[in-house]
């Protein structure tokens, strides 16, 4: 009897499987049955995630019953108006074009409150601010003397002086260059006798070491090496590149001359030399010509004006499997021309300025007059037979020239100043920048602590240092 | 037709075929897993679709199994309180037994368990009468119990023999043969002697049969020892002129503790079976001897093994003998005893008989349990190792595949459909055994994890893990049923085990994914790969018997 029962149930289950399996596959591929057309229709979906979560979502004006994070499934091909809103916050909206089997992801939507509450951090007026690229450490200058140079400790919420009381009293502060790790800096003091560079390590107590012995010659374009735990400084002495290893206390002079631009990336550094070669130089001083795919084109790019100087930027790798040879470098000339080492080489030739590479995606932002432009290598442009590559696109047009371009929140958003106004722009949104708050018109500077989500600025009220919390989620996008 | 159920002494053609077939299961398992992984990486949509199809197949299989697990457990419950000796008595006078049974059914209106059992008995009596089935009187049936052992101690062997003595069946119809391995040394011989002194006079005959080491053609496997003991028993019966079809042989593991009704139930099932000499009788093995004293994962694992056997017995058409079981001695002699060079003697004897009788050999389930030890070691690591090796030995049953296929090719009279069905089933079982866990636990989610830009912006990227999640939840529902059943199947809770500890047992089922991978997938791949590489396994004696104080001669059932 059991044998017969097994057969009956086996046949039954096989039958159910043969029906359920194709239906499940169709569901997984986004197919629905359209009664009107009496046919199967492949749909698309939208994935939405917001900070803060639990935001309402409207699709073409109708409110979705679920709140964020959510996935809107079974959207037929066509155009949809998406709106995300939360009481007390600016809403986010975007018109999307839905295609069959397409999943549109808007997974880092940051909702900005109507009013951001500024925290005044100290009562002294700020003359200037510096930070490392990730905003881990903030250094501010009160007045112009070295005694007014302090650094901010976020955990203790207090400013501490860098120099001991009484020391360097008469020296004025020239330039401050924070290491990418945020735990060391080079501070240049201007004395009557001349410039005095100092190496500062933010230990407890702070260590200050003069660099005069090592850094005797006049220098330009002082730049830290990118390796996080090494104290490697690079600078130009005329057209010669110098490498100063502060850990070893050594100065390397046998580097290329006729340098038209240099950059550091990971453990290595790169030089664009007078012979239009883009060279990788390893720690052992080994030189190899790299990257540039089409030498003819390279000469065309870099060979037009012998005197042109370049700032070189590296963009994050597009894929986990990318090798160093696949690295994307951008070259911004002092004439405002923007090139890349990959197709399509020529990106923009019209007075580009303020280039800001993104942190974790291969994209960069730049300024052209009162406009913001973006080049995104992740989303390639039109593919043609001859060339493929991104086409720069304008993402914002303002009334004044935007300044202090900062990528944040998984490189989805851009913070910038326009006059004394701080604005945020979602480049995947509808193109409207949100006006967040106003800052001191004398010091229109902003610094973002990316890990903690604090934006530091100089408050319009008596130029005091202040900050606002832009987003939660410590360590979400380090 | 003579067919050698061995990989030895084959002619070159058969040897090449055998080697080729030995490679097939591992190749299939590895290639399925690798190709599916590559599919998930290279064409994630196709990978996701394939994985969904497999997940659904597995879900339906699980639900299907769960239904039969419940039914099988219900049958076990129904037959639990049956007095099988009374039923044997009924066979002596069918007319009056049928009348009595009908009367009992009329009276038993509320106790559904007894009622259902009685109905089954009545149906059997009526069939026997209708078919005019001839069978020897029950008192003329002899039970040969072969217990091969190697280095197992008295603490393992004594409870097994004690349980044999406690059975509700005439002891003067039971012959016990201890298969002692000569290579186990003097200590093993001394143990056998101790046992003979103690149990020698309690049965019709008690023999400690020493299996010499290094017999040409034999491997160090249990089947060789059992065969040696069975050959001795054949002479024993022949000298006493006992017909071979009046003898049932039970080959037990050294830790097998039989229930009191086992031999009566076995005799009844044997006598009423129309093809009794072409049938093996498979009880349900449970691992209750030391269940409360082993680590949680081992408890869950062995409860799962019992469940699998409960499910298997509901499918007599495909049932294959496993672990301790019984069969007609006549069939054993006719097929040439157990294979002496294969590690999986329990299933190999079925396939050997299947080929010898040209497909006309079957397995009849017995709804009684045999209790055995969970493999244990000195410490947790040793226990893991022991269990792993035990599972690898079980998975080593795949060694039957090449011999079976070769045998089927050599037996043209076996119907083609039966050949295909049996081969497919054996291959599918072994391949699925190896690959189901990695597919369900890893590959189901792999398409969503693969960094493929094109796929990550497709609907399938979002929907496939959702489908996998729903399937996983439904599978958990089936698991819940298993958890509930496991409580019913558990042996009586010793006093030192608190109720809370018993409740924690339910939570231990959460270890299933881990257990299934370590003690399911890995041993299966290990065994198949070894076979493919020609590294044949010999018998590994599973260390057992860490505790034996709570052992009792019981069928291991909670209420028994």
HADDOCK unambig.tbl for C-alpha pairs under 7 A between the chains (distance, minus, plus):
assign (segid A and resid 2 and name CA) (segid B and resid 314 and name CA) 5.99 0.50 0.50
assign (segid A and resid 3 and name CA) (segid B and resid 314 and name CA) 6.86 0.50 0.50
assign (segid A and resid 3 and name CA) (segid B and resid 315 and name CA) 5.73 0.50 0.50
assign (segid A and resid 3 and name CA) (segid B and resid 316 and name CA) 6.67 0.50 0.50
assign (segid A and resid 3 and name CA) (segid B and resid 317 and name CA) 6.96 0.50 0.50
assign (segid A and resid 13 and name CA) (segid B and resid 60 and name CA) 6.81 0.50 0.50
assign (segid A and resid 21 and name CA) (segid B and resid 53 and name CA) 6.27 0.50 0.50
assign (segid A and resid 21 and name CA) (segid B and resid 56 and name CA) 6.84 0.50 0.50
assign (segid A and resid 25 and name CA) (segid B and resid 49 and name CA) 6.26 0.50 0.50
assign (segid A and resid 28 and name CA) (segid B and resid 460 and name CA) 5.27 0.50 0.50
assign (segid A and resid 28 and name CA) (segid B and resid 463 and name CA) 4.81 0.50 0.50
assign (segid A and resid 28 and name CA) (segid B and resid 464 and name CA) 5.46 0.50 0.50
assign (segid A and resid 29 and name CA) (segid B and resid 459 and name CA) 5.90 0.50 0.50
assign (segid A and resid 29 and name CA) (segid B and resid 460 and name CA) 4.99 0.50 0.50
assign (segid A and resid 30 and name CA) (segid B and resid 459 and name CA) 5.91 0.50 0.50
assign (segid A and resid 44 and name CA) (segid B and resid 459 and name CA) 6.06 0.50 0.50
assign (segid A and resid 45 and name CA) (segid B and resid 459 and name CA) 6.37 0.50 0.50
assign (segid A and resid 101 and name CA) (segid B and resid 458 and name CA) 5.36 0.50 0.50
assign (segid A and resid 101 and name CA) (segid B and resid 459 and name CA) 5.11 0.50 0.50
assign (segid A and resid 102 and name CA) (segid B and resid 457 and name CA) 5.95 0.50 0.50
assign (segid A and resid 102 and name CA) (segid B and resid 458 and name CA) 4.83 0.50 0.50
assign (segid A and resid 102 and name CA) (segid B and resid 459 and name CA) 5.81 0.50 0.50
assign (segid A and resid 103 and name CA) (segid B and resid 457 and name CA) 4.64 0.50 0.50
assign (segid A and resid 103 and name CA) (segid B and resid 458 and name CA) 4.80 0.50 0.50
assign (segid A and resid 103 and name CA) (segid B and resid 459 and name CA) 5.17 0.50 0.50
assign (segid A and resid 104 and name CA) (segid B and resid 457 and name CA) 6.34 0.50 0.50
